[in-house]
Amino acid sequence: MAETKPGSDIEALSYEEAREQLVAVVGRLEAGGASLEESLALWERGEALAKRCEEWLEGARKRLAAARDQPL
């Protein structure tokens, strides 16, 4: 089986999918009970998901700014 880079599937997620997965990751971390290794993996995935959400939001901000600058 080919090894994939952690979070490589994240780039294909929509904002809603990334946000939903981030909420699930936070919930699992808050619930506790995970091993240190699993907790670190969840944390890293959560960081990548948060970054993806921010990329989507920044793109939306830029599109809104561009739309405001265009004459009607």
A tleap script that builds the chain and sets N, CA, C and O, in Angstrom:
source leaprc.protein.ff14SB
mol = sequence {
  NMET ALA GLU THR LYS PRO GLY SER ASP ILE
  GLU ALA LEU SER TYR GLU GLU ALA ARG GLU
  GLN LEU VAL ALA VAL VAL GLY ARG LEU GLU
  ALA GLY GLY ALA SER LEU GLU GLU SER LEU
  ALA LEU TRP GLU ARG GLY GLU ALA LEU ALA
  LYS ARG CYS GLU GLU TRP LEU GLU GLY ALA
  ARG LYS ARG LEU ALA ALA ALA ARG ASP GLN
  PRO CLEU
}
set mol.1.N position { 0.843 -1.178 0.000 }
set mol.1.CA position { 0.000 0.000 0.000 }
set mol.1.C position { 0.889 1.243 0.000 }
set mol.1.O position { 1.842 1.335 0.774 }
set mol.2.N position { 0.573 2.181 -0.863 }
set mol.2.CA position { 1.368 3.408 -0.956 }
set mol.2.C position { 1.071 4.297 0.238 }
set mol.2.O position { -0.081 4.432 0.651 }
set mol.3.N position { 2.105 4.899 0.786 }
set mol.3.CA position { 1.943 5.789 1.919 }
set mol.3.C position { 1.642 7.187 1.406 }
set mol.3.O position { 2.316 7.683 0.504 }
set mol.4.N position { 0.625 7.820 1.983 }
set mol.4.CA position { 0.281 9.180 1.576 }
set mol.4.C position { 0.691 10.148 2.660 }
set mol.4.O position { 0.746 9.808 3.842 }
set mol.5.N position { 0.976 11.353 2.233 }
set mol.5.CA position { 1.334 12.409 3.172 }
set mol.5.C position { 0.112 12.734 4.025 }
set mol.5.O position { -0.983 12.888 3.484 }
set mol.6.N position { 0.272 12.844 5.355 }
set mol.6.CA position { -0.866 13.182 6.203 }
set mol.6.C position { -1.522 14.471 5.730 }
set mol.6.O position { -0.851 15.477 5.499 }
set mol.7.N position { -2.833 14.426 5.590 }
set mol.7.CA position { -3.564 15.618 5.195 }
set mol.7.C position { -3.603 15.861 3.700 }
set mol.7.O position { -4.159 16.865 3.256 }
set mol.8.N position { -3.019 14.956 2.902 }
set mol.8.CA position { -2.996 15.185 1.455 }
set mol.8.C position { -4.400 15.200 0.867 }
set mol.8.O position { -4.619 15.821 -0.172 }
set mol.9.N position { -5.354 14.532 1.505 }
set mol.9.CA position { -6.726 14.536 1.029 }
set mol.9.C position { -7.453 15.835 1.374 }
set mol.9.O position { -8.525 16.108 0.835 }
set mol.10.N position { -6.891 16.612 2.244 }
set mol.10.CA position { -7.548 17.830 2.725 }
set mol.10.C position { -7.707 18.860 1.618 }
set mol.10.O position { -8.690 19.600 1.604 }
set mol.11.N position { -6.773 18.919 0.703 }
set mol.11.CA position { -6.836 19.901 -0.387 }
set mol.11.C position { -8.097 19.739 -1.244 }
set mol.11.O position { -8.545 20.700 -1.870 }
set mol.12.N position { -8.665 18.544 -1.276 }
set mol.12.CA position { -9.843 18.292 -2.101 }
set mol.12.C position { -11.153 18.612 -1.379 }
set mol.12.O position { -12.222 18.533 -1.986 }
set mol.13.N position { -11.087 18.971 -0.097 }
set mol.13.CA position { -12.300 19.205 0.680 }
set mol.13.C position { -12.896 20.580 0.418 }
set mol.13.O position { -12.183 21.563 0.219 }
set mol.14.N position { -14.224 20.620 0.422 }
set mol.14.CA position { -14.915 21.901 0.382 }
set mol.14.C position { -14.784 22.547 1.756 }
set mol.14.O position { -14.340 21.902 2.707 }
set mol.15.N position { -15.163 23.800 1.862 }
set mol.15.CA position { -15.108 24.481 3.157 }
set mol.15.C position { -15.969 23.741 4.170 }
set mol.15.O position { -15.534 23.493 5.295 }
set mol.16.N position { -17.180 23.391 3.780 }
set mol.16.CA position { -18.102 22.731 4.694 }
set mol.16.C position { -17.565 21.380 5.160 }
set mol.16.O position { -17.686 21.036 6.336 }
set mol.17.N position { -16.977 20.620 4.255 }
set mol.17.CA position { -16.405 19.319 4.615 }
set mol.17.C position { -15.236 19.485 5.582 }
set mol.17.O position { -15.132 18.759 6.571 }
set mol.18.N position { -14.364 20.439 5.292 }
set mol.18.CA position { -13.209 20.674 6.152 }
set mol.18.C position { -13.657 21.133 7.532 }
set mol.18.O position { -13.121 20.677 8.541 }
set mol.19.N position { -14.633 22.029 7.585 }
set mol.19.CA position { -15.139 22.527 8.862 }
set mol.19.C position { -15.780 21.399 9.661 }
set mol.19.O position { -15.560 21.291 10.867 }
set mol.20.N position { -16.557 20.571 9.010 }
set mol.20.CA position { -17.219 19.444 9.682 }
set mol.20.C position { -16.176 18.477 10.260 }
set mol.20.O position { -16.305 18.018 11.394 }
set mol.21.N position { -15.159 18.181 9.474 }
set mol.21.CA position { -14.107 17.290 9.963 }
set mol.21.C position { -13.324 17.932 11.108 }
set mol.21.O position { -12.929 17.244 12.050 }
set mol.22.N position { -13.099 19.234 11.033 }
set mol.22.CA position { -12.397 19.943 12.104 }
set mol.22.C position { -13.199 19.880 13.402 }
set mol.22.O position { -12.629 19.660 14.471 }
set mol.23.N position { -14.500 20.068 13.317 }
set mol.23.CA position { -15.358 19.982 14.500 }
set mol.23.C position { -15.264 18.577 15.103 }
set mol.23.O position { -15.211 18.431 16.324 }
set mol.24.N position { -15.243 17.548 14.257 }
set mol.24.CA position { -15.140 16.171 14.738 }
set mol.24.C position { -13.794 15.926 15.417 }
set mol.24.O position { -13.731 15.264 16.453 }
set mol.25.N position { -12.732 16.453 14.842 }
set mol.25.CA position { -11.396 16.292 15.427 }
set mol.25.C position { -11.341 16.961 16.797 }
set mol.25.O position { -10.838 16.377 17.757 }
set mol.26.N position { -11.852 18.171 16.888 }
set mol.26.CA position { -11.855 18.889 18.167 }
set mol.26.C position { -12.664 18.098 19.199 }
set mol.26.O position { -12.251 17.979 20.352 }
set mol.27.N position { -13.796 17.568 18.794 }
set mol.27.CA position { -14.612 16.777 19.696 }
set mol.27.C position { -13.881 15.556 20.222 }
set mol.27.O position { -13.969 15.228 21.405 }
set mol.28.N position { -13.156 14.883 19.331 }
set mol.28.CA position { -12.398 13.707 19.759 }
set mol.28.C position { -11.280 14.086 20.710 }
set mol.28.O position { -11.019 13.371 21.678 }
set mol.29.N position { -10.617 15.206 20.446 }
set mol.29.CA position { -9.546 15.653 21.339 }
set mol.29.C position { -10.107 16.068 22.701 }
set mol.29.O position { -9.525 15.756 23.740 }
set mol.30.N position { -11.225 16.764 22.688 }
set mol.30.CA position { -11.827 17.206 23.945 }
set mol.30.C position { -12.345 16.036 24.774 }
set mol.30.O position { -12.344 16.100 26.003 }
set mol.31.N position { -12.787 14.972 24.113 }
set mol.31.CA position { -13.320 13.809 24.822 }
set mol.31.C position { -12.229 13.077 25.593 }
set mol.31.O position { -12.501 12.406 26.588 }
set mol.32.N position { -10.991 13.213 25.124 }
set mol.32.CA position { -9.878 12.537 25.789 }
set mol.32.C position { -9.895 11.046 25.499 }
set mol.32.O position { -10.684 10.565 24.686 }
set mol.33.N position { -9.023 10.331 26.166 }
set mol.33.CA position { -8.979 8.889 26.021 }
set mol.33.C position { -8.123 8.382 24.879 }
set mol.33.O position { -7.891 7.178 24.772 }
set mol.34.N position { -7.650 9.273 24.026 }
set mol.34.CA position { -6.805 8.848 22.912 }
set mol.34.C position { -5.362 8.730 23.394 }
set mol.34.O position { -4.937 9.419 24.321 }
set mol.35.N position { -4.636 7.851 22.749 }
set mol.35.CA position { -3.215 7.720 23.081 }
set mol.35.C position { -2.491 8.997 22.660 }
set mol.35.O position { -3.025 9.809 21.905 }
set mol.36.N position { -1.285 9.158 23.153 }
set mol.36.CA position { -0.492 10.329 22.789 }
set mol.36.C position { -0.281 10.373 21.279 }
set mol.36.O position { -0.414 11.427 20.658 }
set mol.37.N position { 0.047 9.230 20.696 }
set mol.37.CA position { 0.281 9.175 19.256 }
set mol.37.C position { -0.975 9.556 18.473 }
set mol.37.O position { -0.903 10.321 17.511 }
set mol.38.N position { -2.123 9.024 18.887 }
set mol.38.CA position { -3.371 9.353 18.207 }
set mol.38.C position { -3.725 10.824 18.402 }
set mol.38.O position { -4.186 11.487 17.473 }
set mol.39.N position { -3.508 11.332 19.618 }
set mol.39.CA position { -3.796 12.741 19.894 }
set mol.39.C position { -2.947 13.659 19.020 }
set mol.39.O position { -3.444 14.654 18.493 }
set mol.40.N position { -1.672 13.327 18.869 }
set mol.40.CA position { -0.796 14.133 18.009 }
set mol.40.C position { -1.252 14.085 16.560 }
set mol.40.O position { -1.243 15.105 15.871 }
set mol.41.N position { -1.653 12.901 16.091 }
set mol.41.CA position { -2.144 12.772 14.716 }
set mol.41.C position { -3.421 13.591 14.525 }
set mol.41.O position { -3.596 14.254 13.503 }
set mol.42.N position { -4.313 13.538 15.520 }
set mol.42.CA position { -5.542 14.328 15.447 }
set mol.42.C position { -5.223 15.820 15.436 }
set mol.42.O position { -5.814 16.580 14.670 }
set mol.43.N position { -4.290 16.237 16.285 }
set mol.43.CA position { -3.895 17.646 16.350 }
set mol.43.C position { -3.357 18.116 15.000 }
set mol.43.O position { -3.729 19.181 14.508 }
set mol.44.N position { -2.473 17.304 14.408 }
set mol.44.CA position { -1.888 17.669 13.114 }
set mol.44.C position { -2.966 17.758 12.041 }
set mol.44.O position { -2.942 18.674 11.219 }
set mol.45.N position { -3.907 16.824 12.037 }
set mol.45.CA position { -4.994 16.878 11.063 }
set mol.45.C position { -5.858 18.113 11.318 }
set mol.45.O position { -6.282 18.786 10.378 }
set mol.46.N position { -6.112 18.403 12.581 }
set mol.46.CA position { -6.899 19.587 12.910 }
set mol.46.C position { -6.227 20.861 12.429 }
set mol.46.O position { -6.892 21.757 11.909 }
set mol.47.N position { -4.924 20.949 12.597 }
set mol.47.CA position { -4.182 22.115 12.103 }
set mol.47.C position { -4.314 22.247 10.587 }
set mol.47.O position { -4.520 23.343 10.067 }
set mol.48.N position { -4.195 21.129 9.890 }
set mol.48.CA position { -4.308 21.150 8.428 }
set mol.48.C position { -5.721 21.516 7.994 }
set mol.48.O position { -5.901 22.255 7.025 }
set mol.49.N position { -6.725 21.005 8.703 }
set mol.49.CA position { -8.115 21.340 8.381 }
set mol.49.C position { -8.391 22.820 8.642 }
set mol.49.O position { -9.066 23.474 7.848 }
set mol.50.N position { -7.874 23.346 9.745 }
set mol.50.CA position { -8.059 24.769 10.056 }
set mol.50.C position { -7.411 25.642 8.978 }
set mol.50.O position { -7.968 26.662 8.573 }
set mol.51.N position { -6.236 25.229 8.524 }
set mol.51.CA position { -5.546 25.970 7.457 }
set mol.51.C position { -6.381 25.946 6.181 }
set mol.51.O position { -6.495 26.961 5.494 }
set mol.52.N position { -6.962 24.801 5.864 }
set mol.52.CA position { -7.788 24.684 4.655 }
set mol.52.C position { -9.015 25.589 4.757 }
set mol.52.O position { -9.383 26.246 3.783 }
set mol.53.N position { -9.644 25.625 5.925 }
set mol.53.CA position { -10.797 26.510 6.119 }
set mol.53.C position { -10.385 27.962 5.929 }
set mol.53.O position { -11.102 28.735 5.294 }
set mol.54.N position { -9.239 28.333 6.475 }
set mol.54.CA position { -8.760 29.706 6.336 }
set mol.54.C position { -8.481 30.045 4.870 }
set mol.54.O position { -8.749 31.163 4.428 }
set mol.55.N position { -7.942 29.080 4.118 }
set mol.55.CA position { -7.706 29.308 2.685 }
set mol.55.C position { -9.020 29.578 1.953 }
set mol.55.O position { -9.099 30.481 1.120 }
set mol.56.N position { -10.046 28.796 2.267 }
set mol.56.CA position { -11.361 29.007 1.656 }
set mol.56.C position { -11.901 30.388 2.017 }
set mol.56.O position { -12.402 31.109 1.153 }
set mol.57.N position { -11.798 30.754 3.293 }
set mol.57.CA position { -12.318 32.047 3.725 }
set mol.57.C position { -11.549 33.204 3.094 }
set mol.57.O position { -12.144 34.212 2.713 }
set mol.58.N position { -10.235 33.062 2.984 }
set mol.58.CA position { -9.436 34.116 2.359 }
set mol.58.C position { -9.820 34.270 0.886 }
set mol.58.O position { -9.903 35.384 0.369 }
set mol.59.N position { -10.049 33.150 0.224 }
set mol.59.CA position { -10.492 33.208 -1.175 }
set mol.59.C position { -11.828 33.919 -1.308 }
set mol.59.O position { -12.033 34.707 -2.231 }
set mol.60.N position { -12.730 33.639 -0.386 }
set mol.60.CA position { -14.040 34.295 -0.406 }
set mol.60.C position { -13.891 35.794 -0.154 }
set mol.60.O position { -14.559 36.607 -0.792 }
set mol.61.N position { -13.009 36.155 0.782 }
set mol.61.CA position { -12.768 37.589 1.053 }
set mol.61.C position { -12.245 38.303 -0.193 }
set mol.61.O position { -12.668 39.415 -0.507 }
set mol.62.N position { -11.333 37.658 -0.887 }
set mol.62.CA position { -10.763 38.270 -2.098 }
set mol.62.C position { -11.817 38.417 -3.183 }
set mol.62.O position { -11.851 39.433 -3.876 }
set mol.63.N position { -12.678 37.418 -3.340 }
set mol.63.CA position { -13.735 37.506 -4.354 }
set mol.63.C position { -14.723 38.615 -4.008 }
set mol.63.O position { -15.177 39.346 -4.888 }
set mol.64.N position { -15.052 38.738 -2.726 }
set mol.64.CA position { -15.961 39.812 -2.307 }
set mol.64.C position { -15.329 41.184 -2.541 }
set mol.64.O position { -15.992 42.105 -3.016 }
set mol.65.N position { -14.067 41.312 -2.210 }
set mol.65.CA position { -13.369 42.589 -2.424 }
set mol.65.C position { -13.323 42.917 -3.907 }
set mol.65.O position { -13.530 44.069 -4.289 }
set mol.66.N position { -13.058 41.937 -4.740 }
set mol.66.CA position { -13.012 42.167 -6.186 }
set mol.66.C position { -14.390 42.555 -6.706 }
set mol.66.O position { -14.502 43.422 -7.573 }
set mol.67.N position { -15.430 41.929 -6.192 }
set mol.67.CA position { -16.790 42.251 -6.633 }
set mol.67.C position { -17.171 43.670 -6.224 }
set mol.67.O position { -17.866 44.360 -6.970 }
set mol.68.N position { -16.725 44.113 -5.050 }
set mol.68.CA position { -17.034 45.468 -4.588 }
set mol.68.C position { -16.327 46.512 -5.447 }
set mol.68.O position { -16.841 47.615 -5.632 }
set mol.69.N position { -15.161 46.170 -5.967 }
set mol.69.CA position { -14.387 47.113 -6.767 }
set mol.69.C position { -14.860 47.229 -8.205 }
set mol.69.O position { -14.477 48.157 -8.917 }
set mol.70.N position { -15.691 46.289 -8.632 }
set mol.70.CA position { -16.182 46.328 -10.018 }
set mol.70.C position { -17.447 47.163 -10.100 }
set mol.70.O position { -18.327 47.063 -9.245 }
set mol.71.N position { -17.531 47.983 -11.132 }
set mol.71.CA position { -18.767 48.790 -11.301 }
set mol.71.C position { -19.955 47.893 -11.648 }
set mol.71.O position { -19.799 46.854 -12.291 }
set mol.72.N position { -21.125 48.306 -11.218 }
set mol.72.CA position { -22.339 47.528 -11.502 }
set mol.72.C position { -22.862 47.771 -12.865 }
set mol.72.O position { -23.876 47.190 -13.251 }
savepdb mol mol.pdb
quit
